[in-house]
Structures are given as structure tokens and as C-alpha cells.
């Protein structure tokens, strides 16, 4: 089934991409859709992105300091 774009804004965006990439509007729309689908497929969920950071923090040696409310207040300038 053919795609009929009735949105002026979408048509203008397709024209801009087509001009920059030297493509037809149809090929520009195809490229944009393929790229967005690939981006979604490759995107790591937040939980996975944070896992790397958590592992780095866990590898650091303990400081021996107690991180209580007074310590946090002092760090933030509230104490």
C-alpha cells in the first residue's frame, strides 16, 4: 500500500532531507524510517545504561567515611 503524506510539515521535512542527501522524497522518508527503527532497536534501556555506572562505582574502594546526614549537609553547604 502506498503512503500518502498529507502533512505539510512532514512533506517539508522530507524535502529538506532529500535535498541534503540528494535523494527522492520517497527515499528520504524510507531512510528516515529505517534510521529511527535502527535507533530504537539499538537503544539500551535505562536499566542497562545505569548498570555500567553502578559497576564502576562498586569497583571503587571504600573510603572509610560515614556518609550520614551531617556529612551530606556539609558537602552541599547546608551544614
N, CA, C and O of each residue as an XYZ file, in Angstrom:
316
protein
N       0.848     -1.178      0.000
C       0.000      0.000      0.000
C       0.893      1.242      0.000
O       1.886      1.295      0.726
N       0.552      2.202     -0.785
C       1.331      3.433     -0.906
C       1.081      4.346      0.285
O       0.013      4.308      0.896
N       2.060      5.155      0.605
C       1.958      6.124      1.687
C       1.693      7.492      1.078
O       2.425      7.943      0.197
N       0.659      8.135      1.547
C       0.310      9.462      1.054
C       0.488     10.443      2.198
O      -0.241     10.382      3.188
N       1.437     11.338      2.073
C       1.728     12.298      3.137
C       0.866     13.531      2.935
O       0.985     14.228      1.928
N      -0.003     13.795      3.901
C      -0.903     14.940      3.801
C      -0.506     16.070      4.731
O      -1.175     17.102      4.780
N       0.548     15.887      5.450
C       1.020     16.905      6.378
C       2.055     17.774      5.681
O       3.060     17.275      5.174
N       1.802     19.071      5.660
C       2.754     19.985      5.049
C       4.099     19.953      5.741
O       5.142     20.011      5.090
N       4.077     19.859      7.065
C       5.330     19.839      7.825
C       6.152     18.593      7.507
O       7.366     18.673      7.319
N       5.485     17.445      7.447
C       6.197     16.200      7.133
C       6.755     16.264      5.719
O       7.874     15.818      5.466
N       5.986     16.810      4.816
C       6.452     16.947      3.440
C       7.685     17.851      3.359
O       8.631     17.556      2.629
N       7.666     18.953      4.113
C       8.820     19.862      4.124
C      10.056     19.181      4.720
O      11.167     19.346      4.217
N       9.854     18.423      5.785
C      10.983     17.702      6.382
C      11.554     16.688      5.393
O      12.771     16.549      5.271
N      10.680     15.989      4.698
C      11.135     15.017      3.699
C      11.897     15.722      2.580
O      12.906     15.207      2.098
N      11.426     16.882      2.169
C      12.113     17.654      1.132
C      13.493     18.096      1.606
O      14.462     18.025      0.850
N      13.589     18.555      2.861
C      14.878     19.000      3.395
C      15.882     17.849      3.427
O      17.030     17.998      3.009
N      15.429     16.699      3.930
C      16.330     15.547      3.995
C      16.713     15.086      2.594
O      17.872     14.762      2.335
N      15.745     15.061      1.703
C      16.016     14.635      0.328
C      17.047     15.554     -0.325
O      17.945     15.083     -1.025
N      16.923     16.846     -0.101
C      17.865     17.790     -0.694
C      19.272     17.595     -0.130
O      20.254     17.602     -0.872
N      19.358     17.423      1.180
C      20.679     17.249      1.805
C      21.358     15.955      1.377
O      22.573     15.915      1.179
N      20.562     14.899      1.238
C      21.129     13.593      0.893
C      21.098     13.318     -0.606
O      21.593     12.291     -1.070
N      20.508     14.250     -1.361
C      20.357     14.088     -2.814
C      19.599     12.810     -3.140
O      20.050     11.964     -3.912
N      18.420     12.706     -2.514
C      17.534     11.559     -2.693
C      16.175     12.050     -3.171
O      15.883     13.246     -3.163
N      15.363     11.104     -3.582
C      13.968     11.443     -3.821
C      13.284     11.574     -2.461
O      13.805     11.095     -1.453
N      12.127     12.215     -2.432
C      11.399     12.330     -1.167
C      11.049     10.948     -0.619
O      11.130     10.717      0.587
N      10.661     10.036     -1.499
C      10.309      8.681     -1.057
C      11.511      7.990     -0.414
O      11.384      7.347      0.628
N      12.681      8.130     -1.048
C      13.880      7.517     -0.474
C      14.286      8.193      0.829
O      14.799      7.534      1.733
N      14.063      9.495      0.935
C      14.377     10.211      2.175
C      13.484      9.727      3.312
O      13.956      9.522      4.430
N      12.199      9.545      3.031
C      11.275      9.034      4.052
C      11.691      7.626      4.453
O      11.711      7.303      5.641
N      12.023      6.785      3.478
C      12.460      5.418      3.767
C      13.702      5.418      4.649
O      13.780      4.677      5.628
N      14.679      6.261      4.290
C      15.915      6.352      5.063
C      15.637      6.789      6.502
O      16.172      6.211      7.448
N      14.801      7.808      6.654
C      14.486      8.306      7.994
C      13.795      7.234      8.829
O      14.106      7.071     10.009
N      12.874      6.513      8.235
C      12.171      5.453      8.969
C      13.117      4.321      9.343
O      13.072      3.816     10.465
N      13.971      3.920      8.409
C      14.946      2.861      8.703
C      15.888      3.282      9.829
O      16.178      2.496     10.732
N      16.363      4.522      9.769
C      17.276      5.009     10.807
C      16.608      5.068     12.169
O      17.219      4.702     13.173
N      15.374      5.519     12.219
C      14.667      5.596     13.502
C      14.406      4.205     14.068
O      14.559      3.987     15.270
N      14.013      3.264     13.212
C      13.793      1.891     13.682
C      15.097      1.277     14.183
O      15.100      0.579     15.198
N      16.197      1.527     13.488
C      17.502      1.014     13.929
C      17.888      1.636     15.268
O      18.389      0.950     16.159
N      17.651      2.943     15.401
C      17.981      3.633     16.649
C      17.199      3.035     17.811
O      17.746      2.834     18.896
N      15.926      2.752     17.585
C      15.107      2.152     18.638
C      15.576      0.737     18.973
O      15.608      0.343     20.138
N      15.937     -0.014     17.945
C      16.412     -1.386     18.170
C      17.725     -1.413     18.941
O      17.959     -2.315     19.746
N      18.583     -0.423     18.696
C      19.907     -0.399     19.317
C      19.939      0.321     20.663
O      20.928      0.240     21.393
N      18.877      1.013     20.983
C      18.853      1.799     22.223
C      18.884      0.876     23.438
O      18.144     -0.105     23.516
N      19.748      1.212     24.372
C      19.814      0.454     25.618
C      18.801      1.022     26.604
O      18.701      2.239     26.758
N      18.057      0.158     27.265
C      17.146      0.649     28.295
C      17.930      1.340     29.416
O      19.110      1.055     29.621
N      17.277      2.236     30.129
C      17.920      2.981     31.218
C      18.585      2.036     32.205
O      19.699      2.297     32.661
N      17.925      0.960     32.534
C      18.474     -0.005     33.496
C      19.836     -0.528     33.023
O      20.761     -0.675     33.822
N      19.950     -0.807     31.725
C      21.220     -1.302     31.178
C      22.281     -0.204     31.158
O      23.446     -0.473     31.449
N      21.895      1.035     30.819
C      22.857      2.132     30.804
C      23.387      2.408     32.206
O      24.568      2.711     32.375
N      22.524      2.304     33.210
C      22.949      2.561     34.585
C      23.801      1.432     35.145
O      24.610      1.654     36.045
N      23.628      0.235     34.626
C      24.395     -0.910     35.127
C      25.896     -0.654     35.002
O      26.650     -0.971     35.922
N      26.338     -0.092     33.893
C      27.761      0.208     33.691
C      28.254      1.179     34.756
O      29.326      0.980     35.329
N      27.490      2.214     35.022
C      27.870      3.190     36.038
C      27.901      2.538     37.419
O      28.828      2.776     38.193
N      26.904      1.724     37.730
C      26.867      1.043     39.027
C      28.088      0.145     39.206
O      28.665      0.095     40.292
N      28.480     -0.551     38.166
C      29.647     -1.433     38.258
C      30.919     -0.634     38.510
O      31.774     -1.064     39.284
N      31.056      0.525     37.864
C      32.223      1.377     38.095
C      32.269      1.864     39.532
O      33.336      1.877     40.145
N      31.139      2.260     40.075
C      31.081      2.761     41.454
C      31.411      1.637     42.427
O      32.139      1.854     43.395
N      30.888      0.446     42.185
C      31.136     -0.692     43.085
C      32.611     -1.100     43.103
O      33.087     -1.625     44.110
N      33.335     -0.871     42.020
C      34.746     -1.256     41.935
C      35.651     -0.328     42.738
O      36.785     -0.688     43.051
N      35.167      0.848     43.068
C      35.991      1.795     43.832
C      36.145      1.296     45.271
O      35.199      0.749     45.839
N      37.302      1.476     45.849
C      37.495      1.014     47.237
C      36.702      1.897     48.204
O      36.495      3.083     47.945
N      36.268      1.315     49.303
C      35.548      2.115     50.292
C      36.464      3.186     50.889
O      37.665      2.967     51.047
N      35.896      4.327     51.213
C      36.691      5.433     51.759
C      36.856      5.338     53.269
O      37.769      5.934     53.841
N      35.976      4.591     53.904
C      36.011      4.509     55.363
C      35.240      5.644     56.011
O      35.096      5.663     57.233
N      34.746      6.578     55.238
C      33.976      7.693     55.778
C      32.513      7.301     55.927
O      31.966      6.563     55.107
N      31.895      7.801     56.976
C      30.469      7.567     57.170
C      29.701      8.654     56.417
O      29.921      9.845     56.636
N      28.818      8.243     55.548
C      28.033      9.202     54.767
C      26.671      9.365     55.435
O      25.664      8.837     54.966
N      26.664     10.108     56.539
C      25.411     10.348     57.245
C      24.857     11.717     56.842
O      25.422     12.382     55.974
N      23.764     12.135     57.462
C      23.129     13.396     57.105
C      24.081     14.572     57.313
O      24.128     15.475     56.478
N      24.823     14.581     58.387
C      25.753     15.677     58.653
C      26.814     15.764     57.556
O      27.168     16.857     57.115
N      27.313     14.618     57.123
C      28.325     14.586     56.070
C      27.756     15.144     54.761
O      28.400     15.956     54.097
N      26.554     14.707     54.395
C      25.911     15.185     53.164
C      25.577     16.670     53.250
O      25.710     17.393     52.262
N      25.144     17.130     54.421
C      24.845     18.549     54.599
C      26.111     19.399     54.432
O      26.073     20.479     53.843
N      27.215     18.900     54.953
C      28.467     19.631     54.819
C      28.899     19.714     53.351
O      29.353     20.761     52.888
N      28.754     18.610     52.633
C      29.111     18.604     51.216
C      28.282     19.584     50.405
O      28.791     20.227     49.487
N      27.003     19.698     50.746
C      26.110     20.565     49.980
C      26.107     22.003     50.476
O      25.431     22.861     49.910
N      26.868     22.264     51.539
C      26.938     23.621     52.066
C      25.792     23.988     52.978
O      25.580     25.163     53.279
N      25.057     22.995     53.417
C      23.908     23.242     54.307
C      24.239     23.013     55.764
O      23.395     23.237     56.632
N      25.444     22.574     56.047
C      25.764     22.215     57.425
C      26.735     23.124     58.100
O      27.074     22.912     59.264
